[in-house]
Structures are given as structure tokens and as C-alpha cells.
């Protein structure tokens, strides 16, 4: 898709840019509103299933964990029967070609997946919502303009969870560059609507004038200690953390891919995946005493809790269980993104490593782990560094070097893994699949 919208035959004419930018403003605002509505419903459902009902039951019994995930798996399977078939699977990458006709199935499948605790992230459905908004606004336009506005809407949608338009901009630009898009004026004309849509979509969060907005997305790892100066021990440990995190992230992706390719049918795949996720959460609770939510969901809400753990054994169990649940969720056709569960693994590995090696700073190691995870999963090293800095910025900008080390190690490990598996690079598949080559 990114390559298509920047191709000479597909790019909008320069004279159409002013109208295109105006339409991008509308797309950005509408995408922001639609994403906030989706997230509101998702958070309400999560609270109902995992807070309100368990509170009424006096706890979260194992039968409830299994029941929610298995019933939810059937719900996702039914959503896949609708037009659009639930959109792209997590292992297919970040899709930006979801139109108004497909979005109902995509939203329903992702809403169920994320609410019941499948280990996937919210970025994929948010991009799909933005893409559908762009397609709706551009219903009566030419195909090149429609593709640009769908891309702009997808970028505005993911900005609502990444918390800052510039992170989304780097992700979009880097993905376009890696897909071999030509440089020059054509690229700039295609990207300008993306940038302005993200900016105006961001107004929904920060507000305009006397209106304070709905509140800025707080994308950060809370509780990190200050890190003002790079310590030599952290440079060495950053490599170790990056390697371990990359191993876990790539293993999750590869096992998920293998499971997806061998899935007998969608319903069986979802039910088995739901059972595995529930079992991983329940067994982890029995072994460590930790709440099932540490294993369920994308991990966004659990990073602060993980940083406070002091048992290496508990952290190892969590890392293994989360990787298993992540693999099953990716391969079992639950709908969502690949990004945030990988980030969670990076934080877990960093926390355990800081406890094992005296003197190592958990902030530096967290930046390395996060960057390694993102780079290994998405193959986008600059985006990985920027996201790690955004998440760990409160600790200090000295985390930059460990983050860069993590991103380099993560990409190198991904390249080696692909070579050993004799896998074709994603760029060669660009002409066959209209999506971001992030998987």
C-alpha cells in the first residue's frame, strides 16, 4: 500500500494537493473521534469481564478465565464470517487497506480479541478504523486520492495509541523507505496528507482553545529510575537483554506462524489458542501468585507491576508464559497487533537482568529490550529506537545508546532468523499484498 500510493501512476496530481490536505484534516479529526469511541468500548468491556464480574464472584476462578477466552474465541470466529473476514491477521502485518464495508468485521473481531485477554495489541484495529474513515471520506474520489487518504487515516488512528504524531510519521516514512519507494516530490506529496491528518487527529487528545480534549495518551513505562549517564556495564548488558528479548519475540512470531499455517480451520484454531492463553494465565497464577492479567492482554497495563517484581524466578515464568500466550494469540486468528506484547517481553527481560547483575540500570536495559523487541518483530530499527525513547524518556535521554544497541541487535537477529528459515524478505511480497511490510 505504501509503495502504491507513492508510485508515479498512483500519486495524486500536485494541483489536487490543497483539496487533499483539507480532506486530510477531516479524516484526521474523524479518525480520532472513531478511535476514542472504540477504545472507550474496549476498556468498558475489559473492566466488565475482568474487574466487575470477578469482583462479584469473589475473585477470578480458573473456570472464568477459560470460559471467557473460549466463548470469546467463538465470537471472533463468528466475526470472521462477516464481510471483511476480520481484516488482516496479526502475522500479516499492519493493514491499511480496510474500507467502510470491511470495518464492521474488523472492529468486532478485534474488540472481542482484546477484551477477552488475547495477547495482541490495539494498533492494528486502530489503523483499520482510520483507514476506513479515510475510505469513507474519499468514496467519490479517484483511486490514488482514496489510497492516500486511507493511509492518512490509518496513520492518524495509530497516533491515538502511540501518543505522538511524530512516532507514527517515522513509522510510516521508514516503512515506505524499506519498501523501495522512490524519493523526491512524489513521496512528499503523498506523505503531506498523512502528516496533517495525524496533527489534526491529535487535537482530539490535546484539545483546542478552551476545550481540553479527551486527554493525551500516556504511552510510557512508569516507575523507571533516573538515568543521566551511560554506565559501561549497561552497554554490555544491553546486548544480552537485546539478544534474549529478540529470541523470545522471534520465537513467538515463528511459532505463531507455524501454528497459523497448520490451523485445521479457524474455529478450532481460535478455541485451541484461547485454551492455551487461559492455561498460561492460570498456571502462572498458580506457580507465582501473580494475577492472570499479567499474562492476558497486550501488557500495556502491566509494565509498572513487572518493574516492581523482585523475584527472577517469577519474571522467568512470566516471560515464558507470555511468549506462549503471545504465540498462540498470533497464530490462532485473534485480531490485534504484534507490537505491545513484544514491548512487554522487553521490559520483563530487562527487569530480570537488572536483578541478576548488580549495578545494571533497569531503565537502560528496558530501553534496549523494548527497541530489540520492536525491531525484531517489525523490522523497523529507527521506529524501534524512537518508540523505546518515548517509553523511557522519563528516565533521561542517556537511554538513547542502549536503545540503539537493542534495535541493531533486534534487526540483526531477525535477519539471521529469516536467512536460516530461507524466508523471502517482505519487500519481495510488496506487489502481492497491499499492506505495510511490518511482519
Order of alpha helices (4+ residues) and beta strands (2+ residues): alpha-alpha-alpha-alpha-beta-alpha-alpha-alpha-alpha-alpha-alpha-alpha-alpha-alpha-alpha-alpha-alpha-alpha-beta
